[in-house]
Amino acid sequence: PPRCSPPPRRFGSWRLGDAWQPGRGPCVLSEYQAFRENVLKNLDDKAFDKPICEALLNQKFFNGIGNYLRAEILYRLKIPPFEKARTVLEALKDQEQARRKKNPSLTLSKKLKLKRENPDLLELCHTVPMEVIAAEKNLFDPDHSDNYAAFKNWLQCYLVPGMSSLRDRNGRTIWFQGEPGPMAPK
């Protein structure tokens, strides 16, 4: 399958077809189903003892998610960045099972509509980078400074004035709105 990888320090750019470093999980873009299963079947991993904002940078599970993407994803779902990762993801697993039980008769198109209107965290790990790729021709051409302005307009949370920010335990700044969550650094 194709692999996608962000080139070194070029903001939000993807290259399909590059080989990943060893130890990375399935790609959030090109291997979405495998990515989703890899996260949900490994929730007992110690990686998920951490705050969700830190877990999202773990490339063994969230291959391709970087700093600005994690902020945008959590912001859209109003998930506090320092909520425990396992708590967030187990809730998602329960929701999925409940949705199946409650409505076995839903047609495929109704199911797709519900998903589109209420995407979960793992779906946004796929669709938010897809937005970036769709817009990449316009957003990331370094010869056009107005493209960086377009990228900044796309951002809803990361580097946005008025948002809160904290350093996570890896020294990376996470941008968010509202409560930081129970695992926030003191």
Buried (B, 14 or more C-beta within 10 A) or exposed (E): EEBBBBEEEEBBBBEEEEEBEEEBBBBBBBBBEEBBEBBBEBBEBEBBEBBBBBBBBBBEBBBBBBBBBBBBBBBBBEBBBBBBBBBBBBBBBEEBEEBEEEEEEBEEEEEEEEEEEEBBBBBBBBBBBBEBBEBBEEBBEEEEEEBBEBBEEBBEBBEBEEBEBBEBEEEBEBBBBEEBBEBBEE
